[in-house]
């Protein structure tokens, strides 16, 4: 820490300016894609350009420059690739800035939000539930603060933090609130490096790119063998008068073996998809991710924020003593660790007459919170089956199960005379009331799910809510594979063994009371079965599952931590965009594979013709300029048209992208529902 003591009011403007001038900020120059120099270099220095450039130089040496028309393909490939990627870069950078996370800092006694890059050393930073710690530091205040450090350590259990404890950037606040002084910022902070890595252009595993590079490698090897033979045969043929004619004939045969335009189509696949999705308010943070979109066969989604709007509202109260209950709920609604539940209660229960003396903040792992009232004991508010796991025979709790079965969210309010601030439940709790909350189902949810069912994509609804509540919502929106709310699985009964869990997931589609650790395990179990998994989420408890999924899809209004680790961000938080996202990936990749077949036919034809010329010692019948024009009109233009055509077939490694209909192998079924053949 600097020699200037940081007070409870935070830094002054002069102190902030001093640190900015000294470069002690959180700015690390993060970007969403490659730099302009990297883009130009990557599009210029390619195996494809190298092959054509070598042949172009040989043509120039003969003096017949008109036969070097194919050199324009190098310029066109490079120029179009650079222009398209720069366009995508500008779009992605602009959208990422609009969606960038912020930090709450205390300066001159006032709390304000600033960009993460504007945080300076010794800043006093305020933490709330759902925040990602943006710098390393030491806590100066803690109110039930619990931090998930799984991004750092892999340990999913939240860690309680008290005043004086160290917090590390990259960890996530899952409960409570607090303040800390930033001691490690910029390049010294782990979270900044993590966010930069998640947002910059990264080369994910692309089977399409790998296949193209492998093709060019084999073509290069063939050219090393066929080229000398072809050149020798052109010198030996009686129709050749000069060495220039011999070289021109050999170059013509080799040019025909190079798949002009294929590399261009491959690179444009990612650019066009990213720009197209950006117009639909979808931010692609890793451009090659569009290929994974085309291969998705399973979508895991949360109920809240996807099937429903997520803005729960108070519905009604079930109690025999409404007076004390309303005062307790008003106190719960005014708790400092505000969440969606307390916000819904605050609209109905206001101005508490009781004084708060302590409490336990809400945690997604515990699924309950508590508040201590001066002279009125402790009141616990949470999921009935979590607060009273062994007391289901209570009449009030039986009502809770019935109400939850109707699709409503139910919380139980319980009390104890003791003052309790421990994270374990009191042993002498008495149920006092049921708080019934309602969620609004999204109008477009049913149509979105119907699209996935028609496309053969399996759906897995995984939620932290009551299984019957989740099941009722799933039934109402038409999730395939569930006929009644009671078909939903309580995640507390799921096996821990990955293989056993995968077997359950093959036959069940709706799961309730899923913990953050289980969400991650579910994604891993599906992947072990060979599924390509897309995971959607908006809460902090979804962050690790999104990171592990083949494609993580975060909502734009979700926690900063989820947006930092996701490959895709739905900026307007509309789940209905997912069909567009999946369809775009399928269209681009399937059509590129289809167009690639045209190039392969031309390559095989050129190879056979070259071998015939070698065997017969005849002059090569075509000039390079003729081959270039033939390739452009018969292969290049049709290939571009095919690449832009509609195509929503699911891409499968080794398939042809849907060009041959039923001759392709069927896609393995996901779950109990058969998957259509491609």
N, C-alpha and C positions, 0 to 999 in steps of 0.2 A: 504494500500500500504506500501511497505517496506520503511526503512529509506533511501534507495538509490533511488534518483529521476530518473525516467525513462525518458530518453531524446527522441527526435524525431527519433534518430537512433536505438532505442530499447536497449535491454540488451546486455551486453558483454558476451563473453564465460565464463569468471570467474563468473559473476553474475548468469548465467544459471547453472553452475556447483554447485554453492553454494545452489541454490534452489533445485536442484536434490538431493544433499546430505541431505538436510533438509526434503525431502519427500514432497515438495510443488509442485507436478506435477499433471497432469491431468490423471494419470494412476489409474485405478480402478479395474484392473484384469478382464475385461470383457471377456466372452467366449461365444461360439456359442452353447454349449451344457452343460450337467451336468458334474461335476468333476468325476474322475475315482472312487473315494470312493462312490459318490452318485449312479453311474451306478451299481457298485457291490451290494450295499445295496438294490437298487430298484429291482434288479433281484433275489436276494436271499430271501429277506423278502417279500413274496407274499402270499395271501390266498391259492393259488394253492400248493405252496411248503409246507405250513403249514399243509394242509390236508394230503398230501402224507407222510410228515415226521412223523406225528403222527401214521399213519398206519404202516410205516416202523419200528418204535420203537416197536410197538406191535408184529410185526413178529419176530424181533430180540429176544424179551422176550420169545418166544416159543422155541427158539433154532434152528428152521429150517430157517437158513439164506438164503438158496437158494430161498425161496419163497419171499425174499425181492428184487428180481430182478427189480421190479418197482421203487426201490429207485434210480436206474441209470437214470430214467427219470428226477428226480430232478436235478441230476448233469448235464445231457445233456441240459435240459431247461435253467438252470442257465448259464452254460458255453457258449452255443451258443448265448444266449441273450447278455451276457457281451461282447463276442468277436465281435459280429456284431455291437453293439452300439459303442464300442471303435473304431472300424474301421470307422464307420460313423463319430464319433467325430473327428478323425484325418483328415478325408477328409474335413469336414465342417470347422474345425479350419484353415486348410491350405487355403481353398478357401476364407474364410472370411478375412484372413490377406491380400490376394492379392487384395481384393475388399474394404479394409478399407478406410474410408474417411480421408482426410488430412486437415491440417490448414496451412494458410500462415502467417508466423511470420516475424517480422522485427528484426534482430539482427545485431548489429554493422553496421547499415546502409544498410544492404542487405536483400532483401525479399527472403525467401526460404520456401519450403513446408516441413512440418514435420508431423509425425503421431499425431493424436489427443492426445495420451497418453504422447507425448513428450513436450506438451505445459506446461510451468511453470508459477507460479504466477508472476505477473508484466510484462508478455510478451506483446509486442506490436503486435496486431493481425490485419491483413488486411482483410477487408470484400469486397466481390463482389457479384453481382447478382447471386442468386442460392445457395449461401453458407448457411450452418447452423451455427449459433453462437455456439461455442464449450465451452465457459466459460462465466461467468458473468463479467461485466466490465463497464468502463466509456469511452464514445467516446472522442477521441482527435481530430478527423477530420471527416467531413461528406460532401459528395457531392451528394445531392439529395437522401440521404439514406432513404429507406422505409423498414420497417420490419413487417413481418406477425407474430403475437404473438398468433395465434389461437391454437397452440399446448399447450400454457400455459393458455390462458384465454377463448378460444372458440370463440373469436371475430374474424371474418374473414377479417375485413377491415384493410388494411395496416396502420401502424403508422409511421408518419414522425419522424425522429430522427436527432437532431442537436448536435453540439459539446457540451459536458458536460452532455448529457443525458445518462441514464443507459440502457444497453442492457443485456438481460438475455439469458443464454444458453437454447437451444431448440427452439428459434425463428429462422425465416428464412428470409434472405434478398431477397426481391422481386424487388427492384429497387435501383439504385445508388450504391455508394461505400463509404467506410470509414475505419477508424482505431480506435481500442479501446485498453485500457490497461486491462489485465485480473486481476480481483480482487478476483474472486471465481473459483477455479479449483478443480479437483478431486471429492471427495465425496461432496464437497460444491456446485458443479455445476450441474444444472438441466439437461443439455443436455447429460452429461456423464451417468447419471442414466437412462435417456430415451433410449440412444443407447444401454446400457447394457441390459435393459429390452427387447428391440426389438430383440436383437441378441442371448440372452441366450435361453436355452431349456425351453420352457414354456408349461404347460399342457393346451392345448386348449380343448374345449368341444368335446369329442370323443364319439359318439354314440356306436361305436364298443367296446371300452374299458368299457363304462358304461354297455353295454349289457352283456359282459363277466363277469364283477364283479357281476352283478345281478344274472346271472346263478349260479356262484359259491356260492353266498349267499343262494339261494334256495336249492342247493345241500347240503350245510352244514346243513341247517335246516332239510332236509329229513334224512340225516345221523344221526342226533341227535334222530330222532324218530325211524327210521328203524334199526339203529345200535344195540340198546339194545334188541329189539325184535329178531333180527337175532342171536345175541349172546345167548339169552335165548333158542331159538329154537335149536341151535347147541348143547347146553348142554342137552336138553331133548331128542334128537334123539337117538335111541338105537345103531346107528352105530358109535357113538362117544365114545371112550374109555378114553381119557385124556382131560384135560383142554386145552392143547396145540392144539389139533385137533379142538376143539370148537372155539378157538380164530382164528386159521388159516382159518377156514371156514367163520367166520364172516368178517374177513379182506378181504377175496377174494370177498365176495359180495359187500363190500363197495368200494374196489378198482375199480370194474367195473363201479361204479357210478361216478367216478371222470374222467372228460374229459382230459386225458393226451394229451399233445401236443397242445391243443386249445390256452392256454395262450402263448405258444411259438410262434404259428402262428400269434397271435395278435400283440405281441411285434415286431416280425420280419417284419410285414407288413410295419411299419414306417421305419425301418432301411434299408430294401432292397430298398424301393422306394427312400429314400434319397441318398443312395450310387449310385443307378442307374441313378438318375437325375444329380448327381454330375459329372458323366462321360459325360453327355450331356451339361456340362458347365452351369448347373442350381443349384444355391445355395439355399437349403432349410433351412431357419432360424428358423422355428418352425416345428419340425418333425411331430407331429400329423396333420399338415396341409394337408398331403397327403389324409386324409379321406375327407376333405372339397373339395379337387380337384375332387374327385370322384362324388361329389354331385353338382358340378357347372352346372347350366342350363342357365346362362346369362353371357356373357363376354362384359364388357365395355372397349373400346379401343380408344386411341387417334389416330388421323390421322398421325401426325408427329412422326417419329421414329418407327411406327408400320406398317402402310400401306405404308409409304414412308420412305426414308432413313433419312430424317430430315436435310440433308445438302443442304439447298436451295442455288441456284445460280442465279445471275442476268441474266434476259432474254432480256428485251429491255425497252426502255424509250418512253413514249408518252408525248410530250410537244411541244410548239411553240417557246419557248425561252430556248434553250438548254444550253447556256453559263452560266447564273446565276444558273440554275438548277444544272448543274454539279458541280459548286463550292459549292453549298449548300449541295449536297449529299456527296461530299468529306469531308465536315466538319462533317456531320452526321456519316460517316463511321469512323471518327477518335475520336468519343466521348469516354470518359473514361469508361462508362458503356457498354462495348462491349457485344453484343448478336449475335445470328445467322444472323439476318438481317444486322447488321452493318458489320459483317464479310463477307457476300456476297457482300455488296456494296464496301468493301475495295478492293476487287479483281478488280473492274472496275474503281472506282473513288479514285484517290490517290493524295497526295501532295496538300492539300487545300491551296489556296492563302489567304483565309480569316482567321481572328483571332477569336477564340471562346471566348466569354465573359460570358457565362453562359448557362443554359438550364434546361430542365426537363427530367430526365431519363425515360426510357421505363418502363411501368408497365403492367402486364398481365390483370389487372383490367381496366385500362384506354385504353390500346391498342394503345397508341401513345407516341411519345417522341418529344422533342423540343430542338433546339439549337439556341443560340443567337450569331449573327455574328457582329463584330465591324463595324458599318456603313452600315449594310445591313439588319437590323431588325431581326425578329425571324422567324425561319422556323420550321414547324411542319410536322412530318412524321408519318403516322399511317393508320389505317383501314379507308377507305372512309366513311362507314356508322357510324363510331364513331367520326370522325373529322367533318363531315358534315351530321349530322343525319336528318336535315330538308331541305336539298338542293339537293334532288335527281334529279331535273330537269336540273341541269347544264350539258351541253354536255359532258364535260370531265368525270363527275361522271357516266353518262349513259354508256360511254365506259368502265368504270371500272366494272360495273355490267356484261356487255357482256363478258369481258375478264375473269372475275372470273367464269362465267358459263362454260368456257372451261377448268376448272381445274387448272388455274394459280392463284398464290397468287398476289394480287394487293394492293399496298399502294399508298396513295395520298400524294403529297408534297405540302404544302400550306405555304403562307407567310403573314406576317403583318409588317408594318414599326416599330411597337413598340417593346421595349425591354421587353419580357415577361418571367418570371420564376415561375409563379404560376402553381399549378397543375390543374387549370381549364382552359379550352380552351379560347383563345382570341376571342372576338366577331366579329372582322373585318378580318377574314382570307379569303384569296383568293386562290383558287386551281391553282397550277402552273404546275403540272406534275403528271403523273402516273408512278410509278415504278413497273414493272412487274417482278416477281420472279418465278422460276420454281422449282419443287421438283421431285426427281427421285422416281418412284414407285418401291417398292421392288419386285424382281422377284418371290419370294416365297409367296407373299401376297395372290394372288388368290387361290393357292392350300391350304393355311392355312385356309382361310375363307370357302372354299368348304368342308374341313374336318368338321368344326364346323356345317355347314348346314346339312351334312349327319348324324351327331351325334345328331341332335336335340337340339343343343345349340344356343340360341338366341344371336344376336350380336347387340350392341348399339355403334355406332360411335359418340363420343362426342369430339368436338374440339373447340378451341378458334378462328379458322379461319372463313372466310366468309362462310355462309351456302352453297352458290352455288359452291364454290371451294371444300368444303368438299364433297358435293353431287356428283360433277363430278368425284372426285377420287373414291368415294364409288361405283359409277356405273361402272367405268373402271376396278375395281378389283372384281366386282361381289358380292357385299354385298347383301344378300337376303333382300327383302322387299322394295327396292328402284329401281324405273324404270327410273327416270330422275333426273337430278341435282336439279330441282326446288322442288322435293319432300322433300328436306332437310328442317328441322325446324330451324328457327331463335330462339335461346334460350332466346332472350329478350322478346319474346311473351309467354314464358312458364308461367303457373300459379305458384304462390308461395305455395299454399295449397298442402301439401304432397299427399293427396288422389287424387286431380285433376291432379297433376303432374304424379302420377302413372297411371292414366287412359290414359294420352297422351303417356306414354312410352310403354303401351301395344300394341299400333298400329303404332308408329313411330320408326324408327331405326337410323336415321342420324340427328345430331344436330350440328349447328354451332354457333359461338359467345357465347360459354359456359364459364361462369366465374368460378373461383376456387370454390366459394361458391355453384354454381349450380351443379358442378360435384359431390360435396359431397351430395347435395340434391337428385340428380338423383340416386346415390347408395342407399341412405336411402329409397327413394320411391319404388325402385324395391324390396328391402328387406321387406317393408311393405306388398307387394303383395305375399310374401312367396318365392321369388326367392333366389337362392344361387348365389351370385354375385362375379365374379372375375374382378378386375380392373387393367388395365395395364397403365403405364405412365413412363415418364422419366423426366418431368419438375418439377420445384419446386411447380407449381400450382396444381400438382396432388397429393401432399403429403397427405393431409387430406382425400381425397377420397380413396387413397390406404389404409390408416389406418382404415377407416370405413368399407371397403369391407370385405366380408368373406375371400377372398384371395387377397392380394395386390401383384402385379407382377411389379417389377421395372427393368428398363434396366441398365445394368452394366455401361454404359457411361452416365447415368443420374445424376441428382443432388444428392449430398450426403444425403440431407434430405429425398428424396424418397427411397433411399436404406436403410435408417435407420428404416423406418416404415413398409417396405414391408415384407411379409412372404417368398416371393421367389424373387430371383434376377437372371435375365438372363445375365450371366457374359459377353457373347459376343454380347449382345443386339440384338439377332436374334428372332424376333417375331415368326419365324417358329418353335421354340422349344415348343411353347405352346401346340400343339397337343400331343407331347411326354409327356408333363407334365400332361395333363388331362388324357391321355390314361394310364399312369403309375398309377395314383391314382385309376382309375377305375379298372384296372387289379388286383391290390393288394386287394382292399377292397371287390370287388365282389367275388373274389376267396376265400377269407377268410370266407365270409359268406357261400359260397357254401360248403367249407370244414367243416364248423361248423355243417352243417346238419348231416354229418356222425357221428360226436361226439355225437350229441343229440340222434340219433337213438340208438347208443350203450348204452348211459345212460338210456334211457327208457327201453331198453331190460334188462339191469342189474337190474333196479328197479323192473320190473315185475318178473324177476327170483327170486329176494330176497323175494318178497312178497309171491310167490308160495312156497318157501322153508319154510317161517315162518308159512304159513297156513297148510302145510302138515307135518311139523316137520321132514323133510328129511335132510340128510347131504347135504351141498352145493356141487354140482357136480364137481366144478372146483377149482383148487388150484390157489393161487395168481400168481405163475410163469406162469401157463397156460394162465390166463387172460391177463397177460402182453404181452406174445408172440402173442396171438390172436389180441390184440389191435394194436400192432406194425405193424403186417402184413396186417391186414384188414382195419385199420383206419388210423394209423399214416403215413405209406408210401404213400397210396393214397391221404391223405390229403395234404402232402407236394407237390405231383405232381400236384394236382389241384391248389394249391396256386401259382405255377409257370406257369400255363397255360395262353395263351393269352385270354384276356377278356376286351372288350372296352365298355361294357354296362354301362350306367349311373346308379350309385348307388342311390337308393331312400330309405329313412328310412322306415323300415317295409317290404321291399321287400326281396327276397331271393338271390339277386345278379345275377339273370339271369339264374338260373338253371332249371326253369320250363317253360321257354318260354312265351307263350301268356297268361298263367294263372295268371301272376302278373298284378296288377292294372296299368293302363296307367299313364304316367307322364303328369301332367297338362301342357297344351300348354302355351308357352311363346311368346306373340305377336300374330300376325295373322297367323303365320306358324304353322301347326300341329306338335306336337312332337311325335315321334314313341313310341309305347308301349315297355316296357322292359319285 
